[in-house]
Amino acid sequence: MPTCTSQSASPVKTMQDLVRSLNEAMGSSGLGDDLCTVRKVKQLMHTYASQSDDWAQHAVYHEGTRYTRNLVDDGNGKYNLLILVWGEGQSSPIHDHAGSHCMMKLLAGELDEQLFAWPQDGSLVLRRTTPLRTNSVAYMHDKIGLHRIGNPSLTARAVSLHLYSPPYNMCKTFDESTGAAVQSSCTAQKLTNLMSSSQAYACSAGFAADPAMAMPQGSAITSI
């Protein structure tokens, strides 16, 4: 394990402060394989206390999708920062992250994350389910496994902030019963009335809203 220099993070009072601090922390290289930088970025995500005034303009949701991905900042090309809005009772497929780091902070509502081992002998094994509540921070990488994110509420949407380093637009989604994988992509379209170059990403190839993916009342389903 690397020895990381312990430094208190600068105050992160607004989303703008967070973006600026993330840019400073990752410099020109993104997260890469530097676990000290990963820990520093996770700490920065923790220090920001969610305020809806900071991110409401990015929290656009398209009816008929499980969730909508809204670009907040494209970093320096080594990472990007997105806000995802999750429909009531909707969840992602089980998926990987194409070798990228994924840092996620819950801004509003609740989500559940299911962590799976990579398929062995045609099956997916659920390792654990973790409830995420407002201001929770989670980290994911393909070396850890696969996961699925879901909104357990049938009456309220959830909003989450995601950092991906490096950015990607293709990943694999997995069939829970067989372990079979398919390539999935995300398409982007411009939105109006958002700050500068913000975009919304509508995930396709299995990511559209599906009534069968809605979670039964009281069940805990998982994560992207």
C-alpha angles and dihedrals in degrees: 000000000000121000107240122201108243112231130161111244118244114253111280104198101156139027088252089056089050094051091048092048092048090052090052094046096051098036113182098329108059118216098313112160096317104121091188089061090047090055092046092051091048089052091051090052089051094050093057111088110208116251117178092214087066098055110016092102089059096045097093118157126197114211112236095037128099088229139342124231115215121191112231101169133356093206113205096316091276094087141001135210122220138178115219123200114203123208121231111283093357129135139183124247117260103274149163128230102236091248094306129129114246122201116182131188122186110230100178140358124007137295135183124216123206116197117207132189115238109272117277122186091354099306139100118224119208109223101181147334119227124193114220121202133182111311093011114139125208132183128208137180133164089250087066096048139253128311147191126209124204142174107233093193118096092191106043137046123230129222124206137179117224131192117195121189116214099017116240138183100191128061140152124259121200136216107234095213099045105021089231114154131213131184114255129191139196121223123207133215131181119252128206127228093031127118117276112306100358116150137184121229119210108197116224137179096069098341098099119111112280123185088214089062093057110110122240114249110282097010122125116228129173157237164297 
